[in-house]
Amino acid sequence: MDLARVINGKKHMWDKITYEDKKSADDAAKKYKDANFEVELIQEEGKYYLFTRRVVTEVVVEGQPI
């Protein structure tokens, strides 16, 4: 399994877990979505894989400008 895939023009990272059934993959996907991740579910050869992507919504800068 690829560690990263471009899905719909955006890079997603595999969570490195192989889900045996759709229900367990859906449960994990919900947890990722609740934590503000974009999630793509991929099914290959009867197994399910989650690819996630987190969008930066806020950048905190410390220190003073140079």
mmCIF file of the N, C-alpha and C atoms, coordinates in Angstrom:
data_MODEL
# 
_entry.id   MODEL 
# 
loop_
_atom_site.group_PDB 
_atom_site.id 
_atom_site.type_symbol 
_atom_site.label_atom_id 
_atom_site.label_alt_id 
_atom_site.label_comp_id 
_atom_site.label_asym_id 
_atom_site.label_entity_id 
_atom_site.label_seq_id 
_atom_site.pdbx_PDB_ins_code 
_atom_site.Cartn_x 
_atom_site.Cartn_y 
_atom_site.Cartn_z 
_atom_site.occupancy 
_atom_site.B_iso_or_equiv 
_atom_site.pdbx_formal_charge 
_atom_site.auth_seq_id 
_atom_site.auth_comp_id 
_atom_site.auth_asym_id 
_atom_site.auth_atom_id 
_atom_site.pdbx_PDB_model_num 
ATOM 1   N N  . MET A 1 1  ? 0.844   -1.183 0.000  1.00 0.00 ? 1  MET A N  1 
ATOM 2   C CA . MET A 1 1  ? 0.000   0.000  0.000  1.00 0.00 ? 1  MET A CA 1 
ATOM 3   C C  . MET A 1 1  ? 0.886   1.243  0.000  1.00 0.00 ? 1  MET A C  1 
ATOM 4   N N  . ASP A 1 2  ? 0.514   2.207  -0.837 1.00 0.00 ? 2  ASP A N  1 
ATOM 5   C CA . ASP A 1 2  ? 1.252   3.471  -0.888 1.00 0.00 ? 2  ASP A CA 1 
ATOM 6   C C  . ASP A 1 2  ? 1.035   4.242  0.406  1.00 0.00 ? 2  ASP A C  1 
ATOM 7   N N  . LEU A 1 3  ? 2.081   4.871  0.884  1.00 0.00 ? 3  LEU A N  1 
ATOM 8   C CA . LEU A 1 3  ? 1.975   5.671  2.099  1.00 0.00 ? 3  LEU A CA 1 
ATOM 9   C C  . LEU A 1 3  ? 1.188   6.956  1.839  1.00 0.00 ? 3  LEU A C  1 
ATOM 10  N N  . ALA A 1 4  ? 1.306   7.479  0.620  1.00 0.00 ? 4  ALA A N  1 
ATOM 11  C CA . ALA A 1 4  ? 0.593   8.710  0.252  1.00 0.00 ? 4  ALA A CA 1 
ATOM 12  C C  . ALA A 1 4  ? -0.037  8.527  -1.126 1.00 0.00 ? 4  ALA A C  1 
ATOM 13  N N  . ARG A 1 5  ? -1.172  9.185  -1.310 1.00 0.00 ? 5  ARG A N  1 
ATOM 14  C CA . ARG A 1 5  ? -1.848  9.175  -2.610 1.00 0.00 ? 5  ARG A CA 1 
ATOM 15  C C  . ARG A 1 5  ? -2.433  10.551 -2.860 1.00 0.00 ? 5  ARG A C  1 
ATOM 16  N N  . VAL A 1 6  ? -2.468  10.911 -4.139 1.00 0.00 ? 6  VAL A N  1 
ATOM 17  C CA . VAL A 1 6  ? -3.144  12.138 -4.528 1.00 0.00 ? 6  VAL A CA 1 
ATOM 18  C C  . VAL A 1 6  ? -4.560  11.743 -4.934 1.00 0.00 ? 6  VAL A C  1 
ATOM 19  N N  . ILE A 1 7  ? -5.533  12.269 -4.202 1.00 0.00 ? 7  ILE A N  1 
ATOM 20  C CA . ILE A 1 7  ? -6.939  11.971 -4.445 1.00 0.00 ? 7  ILE A CA 1 
ATOM 21  C C  . ILE A 1 7  ? -7.646  13.296 -4.684 1.00 0.00 ? 7  ILE A C  1 
ATOM 22  N N  . ASN A 1 8  ? -8.297  13.410 -5.831 1.00 0.00 ? 8  ASN A N  1 
ATOM 23  C CA . ASN A 1 8  ? -8.972  14.658 -6.212 1.00 0.00 ? 8  ASN A CA 1 
ATOM 24  C C  . ASN A 1 8  ? -8.019  15.851 -6.171 1.00 0.00 ? 8  ASN A C  1 
ATOM 25  N N  . GLY A 1 9  ? -6.767  15.622 -6.574 1.00 0.00 ? 9  GLY A N  1 
ATOM 26  C CA . GLY A 1 9  ? -5.792  16.702 -6.641 1.00 0.00 ? 9  GLY A CA 1 
ATOM 27  C C  . GLY A 1 9  ? -5.175  17.100 -5.315 1.00 0.00 ? 9  GLY A C  1 
ATOM 28  N N  . LYS A 1 10 ? -5.465  16.350 -4.243 1.00 0.00 ? 10 LYS A N  1 
ATOM 29  C CA . LYS A 1 10 ? -4.926  16.673 -2.920 1.00 0.00 ? 10 LYS A CA 1 
ATOM 30  C C  . LYS A 1 10 ? -4.172  15.468 -2.367 1.00 0.00 ? 10 LYS A C  1 
ATOM 31  N N  . LYS A 1 11 ? -3.048  15.722 -1.706 1.00 0.00 ? 11 LYS A N  1 
ATOM 32  C CA . LYS A 1 11 ? -2.252  14.647 -1.135 1.00 0.00 ? 11 LYS A CA 1 
ATOM 33  C C  . LYS A 1 11 ? -2.863  14.182 0.189  1.00 0.00 ? 11 LYS A C  1 
ATOM 34  N N  . HIS A 1 12 ? -3.079  12.880 0.293  1.00 0.00 ? 12 HIS A N  1 
ATOM 35  C CA . HIS A 1 12 ? -3.603  12.255 1.507  1.00 0.00 ? 12 HIS A CA 1 
ATOM 36  C C  . HIS A 1 12 ? -2.597  11.209 1.984  1.00 0.00 ? 12 HIS A C  1 
ATOM 37  N N  . MET A 1 13 ? -2.516  11.001 3.276  1.00 0.00 ? 13 MET A N  1 
ATOM 38  C CA . MET A 1 13 ? -1.605  10.017 3.856  1.00 0.00 ? 13 MET A CA 1 
ATOM 39  C C  . MET A 1 13 ? -2.402  8.832  4.397  1.00 0.00 ? 13 MET A C  1 
ATOM 40  N N  . TRP A 1 14 ? -1.886  7.619  4.164  1.00 0.00 ? 14 TRP A N  1 
ATOM 41  C CA . TRP A 1 14 ? -2.499  6.408  4.672  1.00 0.00 ? 14 TRP A CA 1 
ATOM 42  C C  . TRP A 1 14 ? -2.290  6.341  6.178  1.00 0.00 ? 14 TRP A C  1 
ATOM 43  N N  . ASP A 1 15 ? -3.294  5.915  6.926  1.00 0.00 ? 15 ASP A N  1 
ATOM 44  C CA . ASP A 1 15 ? -3.149  5.829  8.382  1.00 0.00 ? 15 ASP A CA 1 
ATOM 45  C C  . ASP A 1 15 ? -2.444  4.543  8.825  1.00 0.00 ? 15 ASP A C  1 
ATOM 46  N N  . LYS A 1 16 ? -1.978  3.733  7.862  1.00 0.00 ? 16 LYS A N  1 
ATOM 47  C CA . LYS A 1 16 ? -1.197  2.511  8.096  1.00 0.00 ? 16 LYS A CA 1 
ATOM 48  C C  . LYS A 1 16 ? -1.982  1.409  8.799  1.00 0.00 ? 16 LYS A C  1 
ATOM 49  N N  . ILE A 1 17 ? -3.299  1.439  8.670  1.00 0.00 ? 17 ILE A N  1 
ATOM 50  C CA . ILE A 1 17 ? -4.137  0.391  9.244  1.00 0.00 ? 17 ILE A CA 1 
ATOM 51  C C  . ILE A 1 17 ? -4.945  -0.240 8.114  1.00 0.00 ? 17 ILE A C  1 
ATOM 52  N N  . THR A 1 18 ? -4.967  -1.561 8.085  1.00 0.00 ? 18 THR A N  1 
ATOM 53  C CA . THR A 1 18 ? -5.784  -2.289 7.126  1.00 0.00 ? 18 THR A CA 1 
ATOM 54  C C  . THR A 1 18 ? -7.058  -2.706 7.837  1.00 0.00 ? 18 THR A C  1 
ATOM 55  N N  . TYR A 1 19 ? -8.191  -2.217 7.360  1.00 0.00 ? 19 TYR A N  1 
ATOM 56  C CA . TYR A 1 19 ? -9.476  -2.528 7.973  1.00 0.00 ? 19 TYR A CA 1 
ATOM 57  C C  . TYR A 1 19 ? -10.098 -3.707 7.231  1.00 0.00 ? 19 TYR A C  1 
ATOM 58  N N  . GLU A 1 20 ? -10.535 -4.704 7.976  1.00 0.00 ? 20 GLU A N  1 
ATOM 59  C CA . GLU A 1 20 ? -11.087 -5.918 7.389  1.00 0.00 ? 20 GLU A CA 1 
ATOM 60  C C  . GLU A 1 20 ? -12.529 -5.743 6.928  1.00 0.00 ? 20 GLU A C  1 
ATOM 61  N N  . ASP A 1 21 ? -13.241 -4.794 7.549  1.00 0.00 ? 21 ASP A N  1 
ATOM 62  C CA . ASP A 1 21 ? -14.643 -4.587 7.169  1.00 0.00 ? 21 ASP A CA 1 
ATOM 63  C C  . ASP A 1 21 ? -14.951 -3.097 7.105  1.00 0.00 ? 21 ASP A C  1 
ATOM 64  N N  . LYS A 1 22 ? -15.993 -2.767 6.371  1.00 0.00 ? 22 LYS A N  1 
ATOM 65  C CA . LYS A 1 22 ? -16.355 -1.369 6.140  1.00 0.00 ? 22 LYS A CA 1 
ATOM 66  C C  . LYS A 1 22 ? -16.790 -0.672 7.426  1.00 0.00 ? 22 LYS A C  1 
ATOM 67  N N  . LYS A 1 23 ? -17.463 -1.397 8.317  1.00 0.00 ? 23 LYS A N  1 
ATOM 68  C CA . LYS A 1 23 ? -17.942 -0.779 9.561  1.00 0.00 ? 23 LYS A CA 1 
ATOM 69  C C  . LYS A 1 23 ? -16.778 -0.250 10.392 1.00 0.00 ? 23 LYS A C  1 
ATOM 70  N N  . SER A 1 24 ? -15.729 -1.054 10.560 1.00 0.00 ? 24 SER A N  1 
ATOM 71  C CA . SER A 1 24 ? -14.584 -0.576 11.359 1.00 0.00 ? 24 SER A CA 1 
ATOM 72  C C  . SER A 1 24 ? -13.881 0.589  10.664 1.00 0.00 ? 24 SER A C  1 
ATOM 73  N N  . ALA A 1 25 ? -13.830 0.569  9.329  1.00 0.00 ? 25 ALA A N  1 
ATOM 74  C CA . ALA A 1 25 ? -13.238 1.690  8.588  1.00 0.00 ? 25 ALA A CA 1 
ATOM 75  C C  . ALA A 1 25 ? -14.095 2.937  8.750  1.00 0.00 ? 25 ALA A C  1 
ATOM 76  N N  . ASP A 1 26 ? -15.412 2.784  8.675  1.00 0.00 ? 26 ASP A N  1 
ATOM 77  C CA . ASP A 1 26 ? -16.313 3.928  8.855  1.00 0.00 ? 26 ASP A CA 1 
ATOM 78  C C  . ASP A 1 26 ? -16.208 4.510  10.258 1.00 0.00 ? 26 ASP A C  1 
ATOM 79  N N  . ASP A 1 27 ? -16.075 3.648  11.263 1.00 0.00 ? 27 ASP A N  1 
ATOM 80  C CA . ASP A 1 27 ? -15.931 4.121  12.649 1.00 0.00 ? 27 ASP A CA 1 
ATOM 81  C C  . ASP A 1 27 ? -14.652 4.939  12.811 1.00 0.00 ? 27 ASP A C  1 
ATOM 82  N N  . ALA A 1 28 ? -13.562 4.445  12.233 1.00 0.00 ? 28 ALA A N  1 
ATOM 83  C CA . ALA A 1 28 ? -12.289 5.169  12.314 1.00 0.00 ? 28 ALA A CA 1 
ATOM 84  C C  . ALA A 1 28 ? -12.370 6.478  11.530 1.00 0.00 ? 28 ALA A C  1 
ATOM 85  N N  . ALA A 1 29 ? -13.023 6.449  10.371 1.00 0.00 ? 29 ALA A N  1 
ATOM 86  C CA . ALA A 1 29 ? -13.164 7.660  9.557  1.00 0.00 ? 29 ALA A CA 1 
ATOM 87  C C  . ALA A 1 29 ? -13.915 8.739  10.325 1.00 0.00 ? 29 ALA A C  1 
ATOM 88  N N  . LYS A 1 30 ? -14.939 8.339  11.068 1.00 0.00 ? 30 LYS A N  1 
ATOM 89  C CA . LYS A 1 30 ? -15.706 9.312  11.853 1.00 0.00 ? 30 LYS A CA 1 
ATOM 90  C C  . LYS A 1 30 ? -14.810 9.992  12.895 1.00 0.00 ? 30 LYS A C  1 
ATOM 91  N N  . LYS A 1 31 ? -13.939 9.219  13.532 1.00 0.00 ? 31 LYS A N  1 
ATOM 92  C CA . LYS A 1 31 ? -13.024 9.803  14.525 1.00 0.00 ? 31 LYS A CA 1 
ATOM 93  C C  . LYS A 1 31 ? -12.090 10.821 13.881 1.00 0.00 ? 31 LYS A C  1 
ATOM 94  N N  . TYR A 1 32 ? -11.578 10.477 12.695 1.00 0.00 ? 32 TYR A N  1 
ATOM 95  C CA . TYR A 1 32 ? -10.723 11.424 11.984 1.00 0.00 ? 32 TYR A CA 1 
ATOM 96  C C  . TYR A 1 32 ? -11.495 12.683 11.601 1.00 0.00 ? 32 TYR A C  1 
ATOM 97  N N  . LYS A 1 33 ? -12.707 12.512 11.102 1.00 0.00 ? 33 LYS A N  1 
ATOM 98  C CA . LYS A 1 33 ? -13.520 13.669 10.706 1.00 0.00 ? 33 LYS A CA 1 
ATOM 99  C C  . LYS A 1 33 ? -13.831 14.550 11.899 1.00 0.00 ? 33 LYS A C  1 
ATOM 100 N N  . ASP A 1 34 ? -14.099 13.931 13.049 1.00 0.00 ? 34 ASP A N  1 
ATOM 101 C CA . ASP A 1 34 ? -14.359 14.704 14.273 1.00 0.00 ? 34 ASP A CA 1 
ATOM 102 C C  . ASP A 1 34 ? -13.141 15.505 14.706 1.00 0.00 ? 34 ASP A C  1 
ATOM 103 N N  . ALA A 1 35 ? -11.949 15.050 14.292 1.00 0.00 ? 35 ALA A N  1 
ATOM 104 C CA . ALA A 1 35 ? -10.705 15.759 14.616 1.00 0.00 ? 35 ALA A CA 1 
ATOM 105 C C  . ALA A 1 35 ? -10.289 16.693 13.473 1.00 0.00 ? 35 ALA A C  1 
ATOM 106 N N  . ASN A 1 36 ? -11.244 17.011 12.591 1.00 0.00 ? 36 ASN A N  1 
ATOM 107 C CA . ASN A 1 36 ? -11.039 17.969 11.492 1.00 0.00 ? 36 ASN A CA 1 
ATOM 108 C C  . ASN A 1 36 ? -10.086 17.491 10.406 1.00 0.00 ? 36 ASN A C  1 
ATOM 109 N N  . PHE A 1 37 ? -10.092 16.204 10.121 1.00 0.00 ? 37 PHE A N  1 
ATOM 110 C CA . PHE A 1 37 ? -9.338  15.662 8.999  1.00 0.00 ? 37 PHE A CA 1 
ATOM 111 C C  . PHE A 1 37 ? -10.279 15.451 7.816  1.00 0.00 ? 37 PHE A C  1 
ATOM 112 N N  . GLU A 1 38 ? -9.748  15.600 6.603  1.00 0.00 ? 38 GLU A N  1 
ATOM 113 C CA . GLU A 1 38 ? -10.456 15.141 5.414  1.00 0.00 ? 38 GLU A CA 1 
ATOM 114 C C  . GLU A 1 38 ? -10.128 13.660 5.297  1.00 0.00 ? 38 GLU A C  1 
ATOM 115 N N  . VAL A 1 39 ? -11.112 12.841 4.966  1.00 0.00 ? 39 VAL A N  1 
ATOM 116 C CA . VAL A 1 39 ? -10.905 11.391 4.935  1.00 0.00 ? 39 VAL A CA 1 
ATOM 117 C C  . VAL A 1 39 ? -11.401 10.821 3.611  1.00 0.00 ? 39 VAL A C  1 
ATOM 118 N N  . GLU A 1 40 ? -10.599 9.931  3.030  1.00 0.00 ? 40 GLU A N  1 
ATOM 119 C CA . GLU A 1 40 ? -10.990 9.192  1.832  1.00 0.00 ? 40 GLU A CA 1 
ATOM 120 C C  . GLU A 1 40 ? -10.886 7.709  2.148  1.00 0.00 ? 40 GLU A C  1 
ATOM 121 N N  . LEU A 1 41 ? -11.950 6.972  1.889  1.00 0.00 ? 41 LEU A N  1 
ATOM 122 C CA . LEU A 1 41 ? -11.983 5.535  2.115  1.00 0.00 ? 41 LEU A CA 1 
ATOM 123 C C  . LEU A 1 41 ? -11.745 4.825  0.784  1.00 0.00 ? 41 LEU A C  1 
ATOM 124 N N  . ILE A 1 42 ? -10.750 3.951  0.756  1.00 0.00 ? 42 ILE A N  1 
ATOM 125 C CA . ILE A 1 42 ? -10.396 3.210  -0.448 1.00 0.00 ? 42 ILE A CA 1 
ATOM 126 C C  . ILE A 1 42 ? -10.603 1.720  -0.170 1.00 0.00 ? 42 ILE A C  1 
ATOM 127 N N  . GLN A 1 43 ? -11.260 1.033  -1.094 1.00 0.00 ? 43 GLN A N  1 
ATOM 128 C CA . GLN A 1 43 ? -11.411 -0.415 -0.978 1.00 0.00 ? 43 GLN A CA 1 
ATOM 129 C C  . GLN A 1 43 ? -10.610 -1.079 -2.092 1.00 0.00 ? 43 GLN A C  1 
ATOM 130 N N  . GLU A 1 44 ? -9.742  -2.012 -1.706 1.00 0.00 ? 44 GLU A N  1 
ATOM 131 C CA . GLU A 1 44 ? -8.942  -2.763 -2.667 1.00 0.00 ? 44 GLU A CA 1 
ATOM 132 C C  . GLU A 1 44 ? -8.846  -4.204 -2.195 1.00 0.00 ? 44 GLU A C  1 
ATOM 133 N N  . GLU A 1 45 ? -9.165  -5.122 -3.080 1.00 0.00 ? 45 GLU A N  1 
ATOM 134 C CA . GLU A 1 45 ? -9.056  -6.555 -2.812 1.00 0.00 ? 45 GLU A CA 1 
ATOM 135 C C  . GLU A 1 45 ? -9.756  -6.964 -1.514 1.00 0.00 ? 45 GLU A C  1 
ATOM 136 N N  . GLY A 1 46 ? -10.926 -6.404 -1.271 1.00 0.00 ? 46 GLY A N  1 
ATOM 137 C CA . GLY A 1 46 ? -11.713 -6.772 -0.101 1.00 0.00 ? 46 GLY A CA 1 
ATOM 138 C C  . GLY A 1 46 ? -11.264 -6.155 1.206  1.00 0.00 ? 46 GLY A C  1 
ATOM 139 N N  . LYS A 1 47 ? -10.265 -5.318 1.182  1.00 0.00 ? 47 LYS A N  1 
ATOM 140 C CA . LYS A 1 47 ? -9.774  -4.622 2.387  1.00 0.00 ? 47 LYS A CA 1 
ATOM 141 C C  . LYS A 1 47 ? -10.074 -3.143 2.249  1.00 0.00 ? 47 LYS A C  1 
ATOM 142 N N  . TYR A 1 48 ? -10.101 -2.453 3.382  1.00 0.00 ? 48 TYR A N  1 
ATOM 143 C CA . TYR A 1 48 ? -10.418 -1.023 3.398  1.00 0.00 ? 48 TYR A CA 1 
ATOM 144 C C  . TYR A 1 48 ? -9.233  -0.259 3.973  1.00 0.00 ? 48 TYR A C  1 
ATOM 145 N N  . TYR A 1 49 ? -8.982  0.888  3.372  1.00 0.00 ? 49 TYR A N  1 
ATOM 146 C CA . TYR A 1 49 ? -7.857  1.738  3.770  1.00 0.00 ? 49 TYR A CA 1 
ATOM 147 C C  . TYR A 1 49 ? -8.340  3.173  3.889  1.00 0.00 ? 49 TYR A C  1 
ATOM 148 N N  . LEU A 1 50 ? -7.855  3.876  4.907  1.00 0.00 ? 50 LEU A N  1 
ATOM 149 C CA . LEU A 1 50 ? -8.200  5.284  5.094  1.00 0.00 ? 50 LEU A CA 1 
ATOM 150 C C  . LEU A 1 50 ? -7.001  6.156  4.743  1.00 0.00 ? 50 LEU A C  1 
ATOM 151 N N  . PHE A 1 51 ? -7.284  7.157  3.950  1.00 0.00 ? 51 PHE A N  1 
ATOM 152 C CA . PHE A 1 51 ? -6.287  8.169  3.628  1.00 0.00 ? 51 PHE A CA 1 
ATOM 153 C C  . PHE A 1 51 ? -6.806  9.486  4.176  1.00 0.00 ? 51 PHE A C  1 
ATOM 154 N N  . THR A 1 52 ? -5.982  10.157 4.952  1.00 0.00 ? 52 THR A N  1 
ATOM 155 C CA . THR A 1 52 ? -6.425  11.365 5.640  1.00 0.00 ? 52 THR A CA 1 
ATOM 156 C C  . THR A 1 52 ? -5.589  12.565 5.229  1.00 0.00 ? 52 THR A C  1 
ATOM 157 N N  . ARG A 1 53 ? -6.170  13.713 5.469  1.00 0.00 ? 53 ARG A N  1 
ATOM 158 C CA . ARG A 1 53 ? -5.506  14.976 5.153  1.00 0.00 ? 53 ARG A CA 1 
ATOM 159 C C  . ARG A 1 53 ? -6.017  16.006 6.144  1.00 0.00 ? 53 ARG A C  1 
ATOM 160 N N  . ARG A 1 54 ? -5.105  16.726 6.715  1.00 0.00 ? 54 ARG A N  1 
ATOM 161 C CA . ARG A 1 54 ? -5.496  17.765 7.658  1.00 0.00 ? 54 ARG A CA 1 
ATOM 162 C C  . ARG A 1 54 ? -5.179  19.119 7.047  1.00 0.00 ? 54 ARG A C  1 
ATOM 163 N N  . VAL A 1 55 ? -6.159  19.978 7.059  1.00 0.00 ? 55 VAL A N  1 
ATOM 164 C CA . VAL A 1 55 ? -5.995  21.306 6.494  1.00 0.00 ? 55 VAL A CA 1 
ATOM 165 C C  . VAL A 1 55 ? -5.628  22.271 7.618  1.00 0.00 ? 55 VAL A C  1 
ATOM 166 N N  . VAL A 1 56 ? -4.570  23.045 7.388  1.00 0.00 ? 56 VAL A N  1 
ATOM 167 C CA . VAL A 1 56 ? -4.156  24.046 8.369  1.00 0.00 ? 56 VAL A CA 1 
ATOM 168 C C  . VAL A 1 56 ? -5.157  25.192 8.315  1.00 0.00 ? 56 VAL A C  1 
ATOM 169 N N  . THR A 1 57 ? -5.760  25.469 9.446  1.00 0.00 ? 57 THR A N  1 
ATOM 170 C CA . THR A 1 57 ? -6.752  26.543 9.499  1.00 0.00 ? 57 THR A CA 1 
ATOM 171 C C  . THR A 1 57 ? -6.241  27.765 10.248 1.00 0.00 ? 57 THR A C  1 
ATOM 172 N N  . GLU A 1 58 ? -5.167  27.567 11.019 1.00 0.00 ? 58 GLU A N  1 
ATOM 173 C CA . GLU A 1 58 ? -4.632  28.690 11.793 1.00 0.00 ? 58 GLU A CA 1 
ATOM 174 C C  . GLU A 1 58 ? -3.131  28.514 11.924 1.00 0.00 ? 58 GLU A C  1 
ATOM 175 N N  . VAL A 1 59 ? -2.393  29.602 11.710 1.00 0.00 ? 59 VAL A N  1 
ATOM 176 C CA . VAL A 1 59 ? -0.945  29.583 11.855 1.00 0.00 ? 59 VAL A CA 1 
ATOM 177 C C  . VAL A 1 59 ? -0.580  30.509 12.994 1.00 0.00 ? 59 VAL A C  1 
ATOM 178 N N  . VAL A 1 60 ? 0.114   29.964 13.971 1.00 0.00 ? 60 VAL A N  1 
ATOM 179 C CA . VAL A 1 60 ? 0.552   30.763 15.121 1.00 0.00 ? 60 VAL A CA 1 
ATOM 180 C C  . VAL A 1 60 ? 2.021   31.074 14.935 1.00 0.00 ? 60 VAL A C  1 
ATOM 181 N N  . VAL A 1 61 ? 2.355   32.357 14.924 1.00 0.00 ? 61 VAL A N  1 
ATOM 182 C CA . VAL A 1 61 ? 3.725   32.795 14.759 1.00 0.00 ? 61 VAL A CA 1 
ATOM 183 C C  . VAL A 1 61 ? 4.220   33.364 16.074 1.00 0.00 ? 61 VAL A C  1 
ATOM 184 N N  . GLU A 1 62 ? 5.366   32.860 16.512 1.00 0.00 ? 62 GLU A N  1 
ATOM 185 C CA . GLU A 1 62 ? 5.946   33.341 17.763 1.00 0.00 ? 62 GLU A CA 1 
ATOM 186 C C  . GLU A 1 62 ? 7.135   34.235 17.461 1.00 0.00 ? 62 GLU A C  1 
ATOM 187 N N  . GLY A 1 63 ? 7.424   35.128 18.372 1.00 0.00 ? 63 GLY A N  1 
ATOM 188 C CA . GLY A 1 63 ? 8.575   36.005 18.196 1.00 0.00 ? 63 GLY A CA 1 
ATOM 189 C C  . GLY A 1 63 ? 8.216   37.275 17.450 1.00 0.00 ? 63 GLY A C  1 
ATOM 190 N N  . GLN A 1 64 ? 9.267   38.081 17.214 1.00 0.00 ? 64 GLN A N  1 
ATOM 191 C CA . GLN A 1 64 ? 9.067   39.353 16.536 1.00 0.00 ? 64 GLN A CA 1 
ATOM 192 C C  . GLN A 1 64 ? 9.571   39.271 15.108 1.00 0.00 ? 64 GLN A C  1 
ATOM 193 N N  . PRO A 1 65 ? 8.977   40.060 14.227 1.00 0.00 ? 65 PRO A N  1 
ATOM 194 C CA . PRO A 1 65 ? 9.475   40.074 12.845 1.00 0.00 ? 65 PRO A CA 1 
ATOM 195 C C  . PRO A 1 65 ? 10.908  40.563 12.789 1.00 0.00 ? 65 PRO A C  1 
ATOM 196 N N  . ILE A 1 66 ? 11.630  40.081 11.815 1.00 0.00 ? 66 ILE A N  1 
ATOM 197 C CA . ILE A 1 66 ? 13.050  40.482 11.686 1.00 0.00 ? 66 ILE A CA 1 
ATOM 198 C C  . ILE A 1 66 ? 13.151  41.719 10.823 1.00 0.00 ? 66 ILE A C  1 
# 
